Amino acid sequence: MSIERMCDMKICTIKMVWDDGIWYTKADEEIGLVLESGSFDALVERVKIALPEMLELNLGYTGEVRIIFEAERVVTMKAVG
């Protein structure tokens, strides 16, 4: 996750990864946001609730937040040869 400032608003980019049947967020040491869910939409909703709380608890930030979601899919397969 990366955090930027746009005027007085924080911009947070959340990387969401699909791996082995589950969506999860990449761990971010500054914010401490680590979540998982069985569906992308459910994880988006969890992030929308948890991120502002984590920003307030860990950084003391209570202003507006713009969230950018980046999706990544991990596939493991055997090479044929």
C-alpha positions as CSV (number, residue, x, y, z in Angstrom):
1,M,0.0,0.0,0.0
2,S,1.2,3.5,-0.7
3,I,0.0,6.7,0.9
4,E,0.1,10.1,-0.7
5,R,-1.4,13.5,0.1
6,M,-3.7,15.4,-2.2
7,C,-4.3,18.8,-0.7
8,D,-5.6,17.8,2.7
9,M,-6.8,14.4,1.7
10,K,-4.8,11.1,2.1
11,I,-4.7,8.9,-1.0
12,C,-4.2,5.2,-0.1
13,T,-3.4,2.6,-2.7
14,I,-4.5,-0.9,-1.5
15,K,-3.0,-3.9,-3.3
16,M,-5.5,-6.8,-3.2
17,V,-4.2,-10.2,-4.2
18,W,-6.2,-13.3,-5.3
19,D,-4.3,-16.4,-4.4
20,D,-5.6,-20.0,-3.9
21,G,-9.3,-19.0,-3.6
22,I,-9.0,-16.0,-1.3
23,W,-8.6,-12.2,-1.7
24,Y,-6.2,-10.5,0.7
25,T,-4.5,-7.2,1.2
26,K,-0.8,-6.8,1.2
27,A,0.5,-6.0,4.6
28,D,1.5,-2.4,5.3
29,E,3.7,-1.8,8.2
30,E,2.8,1.9,8.6
31,I,-1.0,1.4,8.7
32,G,-1.1,-2.3,9.8
33,L,-4.0,-3.1,7.4
34,V,-4.1,-6.9,6.8
35,L,-7.5,-8.3,5.7
36,E,-8.8,-11.3,3.7
37,S,-12.1,-12.4,2.2
38,G,-13.6,-14.9,-0.2
39,S,-14.7,-12.2,-2.6
40,F,-13.3,-9.0,-4.0
41,D,-16.4,-7.0,-3.3
42,A,-16.5,-8.1,0.3
43,L,-12.9,-7.2,0.8
44,V,-13.5,-3.8,-0.7
45,E,-16.2,-3.2,1.9
46,R,-14.0,-4.4,4.7
47,V,-11.2,-2.1,3.6
48,K,-13.6,0.9,3.5
49,I,-14.5,0.3,7.1
50,A,-11.1,-0.7,8.5
51,L,-8.8,1.7,6.7
52,P,-10.1,5.0,8.3
53,E,-10.0,3.3,11.7
54,M,-6.4,2.2,11.2
55,L,-5.3,5.6,9.9
56,E,-6.8,7.2,13.1
57,L,-5.4,4.6,15.5
58,N,-1.9,4.3,14.0
59,L,-1.3,7.8,12.4
60,G,-3.8,10.0,14.2
61,Y,-5.3,11.0,10.9
62,T,-9.1,11.7,10.8
63,G,-9.6,13.5,7.5
64,E,-10.8,12.4,4.1
65,V,-9.3,9.3,2.5
66,R,-9.3,8.4,-1.2
67,I,-8.8,4.7,-1.7
68,I,-7.4,3.2,-4.9
69,F,-7.7,-0.5,-5.3
70,E,-5.2,-2.5,-7.3
71,A,-6.0,-6.1,-8.0
72,E,-3.4,-8.8,-8.6
73,R,-4.0,-12.5,-9.3
74,V,-1.4,-15.2,-8.5
75,V,-1.5,-18.4,-10.5
76,T,0.9,-21.3,-9.8
77,M,1.2,-24.0,-12.5
78,K,3.5,-26.7,-13.6
79,A,5.5,-26.1,-16.8
80,V,5.1,-28.7,-19.4
81,G,8.3,-29.9,-20.9
